[in-house]
Amino acid sequence: MAVLNGGENGGEEDNQVFNFGTISEWYSRGTDYAFFLNLVRIGDRLEFKRNGYCHWAVFVGDRFVALEEDGLHVKLPCIVHRNNPADDDALTGGGAGQPGAVASLFSGFSSSTRLSSKGAYGIGDVCQEPLRGAWGESKIRINNSLDHTKKPLSSHKVVERLMSVLDGKGSMSKTPYNVATNNCEHFASWARNDWALSTQVIKAGVPAVIYLWPANPILACIALFSFGYQAIKKI
């Protein structure tokens, strides 16, 4: 399945900011998909509750999707996100070799889809795919909490910079994935708020500093500086 550029909602709304500061409830795909589509807007940061961590993406609206190469194109609600190395099993609900929910859901699509073969895109690469597939068996919510700290960009600007990264332009398209310095949340925050922040990194860094401090205060200070700088650095 190929996801092509184009297809986002147009008009004057492109220059607006939607769902300012919104943190929605958690929703399940099986029961809440249609309802969630009435809430989500272009430029929203989306948080997926996986097993033991949260994955992040940005909603880009309806985009053209090719069901087969050189085949019929349809519009589906899509996201753009930075590929997470640990995300496949969480999406499919199965281990290696098990088809899982996502594979069976998109069984009619081309085998080139990222949903069935993350390696085709590379670990940590930025990619675009249908919201329904990325959602999988996880819980999802809109989380624009960073808006209260850093002014969000317009929906049009958010999509513009995401498409630029997909086209291989800018530093975000060339910076490799790093769980502490350049993860999926860093990317989503950069896209909407122009601030590469990861609260998950900050929360993980504090216990590490507390653990290191009694034995090696100097190393703890270095760790604190590293986590703080990398988590809030502006790209």
N, C-alpha and C positions, 0 to 999 in steps of 0.2 A: 504494500500500500504506500503510495507516494502522497505526501502532503505538500501542496503547492502554495506559493505565496499568492496573496490576493484573497478577496472574499470577506474582509472585515467590514463591519457596519460603517457606513459613510454618513455625511451630513454634518450639520453644525455641532452635533453631540460629540464629535471627535475632539473638540477643543475643551471639553468639560472634564471635570474630575468626578468620578462616581464613587459612591459608598465611602465617603471620607471617614476615616477612623473606625470603620465598621469591623467588629468581631462577631461573626454570626454563630449560631449554634452548629453542632456537628451533624452531618447528614450522611445517610447511607445511599449508595447508588440504587439498590434494588427497590427501595420504597420512596426515595426522595428526589430522584433524578429530575423529573419534570418541574417539581417545586423549586429545586435549586436553580434551574435555568432561569426562573423568573426573578431570582435575587441577584445572581452574578452579573457583573458588568465588565466591559472591556477595561483592562488595566488593573483589575483586582489581583491582589496577591492571594494565592490559594494554598492552604496548608492541608496536607494529607497525613493522617495519623497512621503510620506504619507500625510494625512490631518493634518497639524499643526506640524509635526515633520518629521525626516528622520530615516529610519531603515537602518541597515548596515549588510552586510554579506560578505563572502569570496567565490570566485568561485573555485571549486575543479575539474572541468572538467567533462567528461562523467563517470557516475557511474551506476552500475547495479541496476535496480529497478524492484521489483516484482509486477506485476499488481494484482495478487491475491496470497494469501498464498499458497505455494506449487505449484504455477502456473508459467507461462511464465515470463522469465526475459528479460528485454530490457535495453539498455543503454540510459540515458538521461543526458543532462547537468544539473549539480547539484551545490548547494551551501551548506555551513555550516554556521550556525548563532546561536546567543543566542536569544531564544524565547522572544518576546516582549509582555507584558501583554495587550497592547492596539492594537495589530496588526490584530486581526481577522476581525473586521469590515472594516478596511482599505483595507484588502485583498479582501474581498468578495463584498464590495460595498453595503452591507445591514446591517440591525440591527439584533438583536436576533431573531432567528426563520426564517430568510430569507436566502435562499440558496446562492444567490450571484454568481459572475462570477467564482470563484475558485471551489466552490462546483459543479456547473454544468459542468465545464470543466473536472473535474475528477470523474464524476458520475459513471464511470465504474470501478473505483478502489475499493479496499477493504475498508470497513468502519473503519479500524484501522489506516488510514492515518492521519498524524498530520494536514493536511490541513483542514480536516473536524472536528477535535476534538483536539484542543490544549491541553486540560486538560490531555490527555493521556500521554503527555510528561512532563507536569508541567510547570508552569510559570517560565520563566527565564532559563530553561534547554537548553543545547546546542543540536541542532538536525541538521540532513542533509535532504534535500528535493530537488525536481526538481526546477530549476531556474524558469521555466515557471509558476509554481504554486505560488511561493513566489512573483513573479513580479506582478501578478494580474493586477489591473487597475492603478497601480502607474506608475510614470515615474522612469527611472533607468539611472544611469551613472556609469562609472568607475571613482573612486576617489582615486588615489594613491598619494595625495598631501603630505602625511607625509614622503614620501621617501626622500624629500629634507632636512628633519630634522633628521631622523633616518634611517640608512641604512636598506633596506628591506632584508628579508631572501630569499633564493632560493625557487622556486616553490615547489621543492621536500620537503624542510624543512617545508614550510608552511602546506602542506597537511599532512605531518608526524605528526606535533604537533596537527593538527585538529583531525586526526583520533585517536590520543592518548586521547584527551579530550572525544571524543565519546565513547571510551572504558572505561571511568571512571578513567583515570589516570591524575595525576597532580592537582595543586590547582585550575585551571580554571574549572575543572569538579565538584568541591565541593563547590565553592563560590557561594552563592545565588545571584539572580538578585537584583540589586539596581540601580535605575535610575540615581543616582548621582555618584556612585562609581564603578558599575559593570554592565554597560548596553551593548547593542549590538555593539555600536561603540567602547567601551573599548575593547571588545572581538576581533573585526575585526582588530583593530590596533595592538593588542598583537600578533595576528596570523601572520600578514605580517611583522611587524616592531619590534616585541618584546618590545613594549611600549604601555601600556594600557592607551591610551589617548582618551578623548572625547571632541571634540570642542564644542559640544552642551552643555555640562555641564559648560564649561568655559564661553560661551556666556550667559548662564542663570544665572551664578553666579555673573557677573559684575553688572547687574541691581539690584540684591538683595542687594549687598553691598552698592550701591548708595542710595537705599531706606532706609536702616537701619542706615546709617552713621549719619544723623542729630539728630536722637533720641537716638541712643545708639552706639557710636563709638567703644566701646569695643566689643560688639556683632558683629558689622560689621567686625572688624578685625578677630574675630574668624571664621566668615563665609567665609571671604576671604581666610584664611589659609586652612580651611577645603576643600573648592572647589578647590583651587589650588593643594593641596596635592593629593586629591582623583582623580582629573582629569588626572594628569600626573604621577601618581605612576607607577613604573615598577614592573611587577609581574614576 
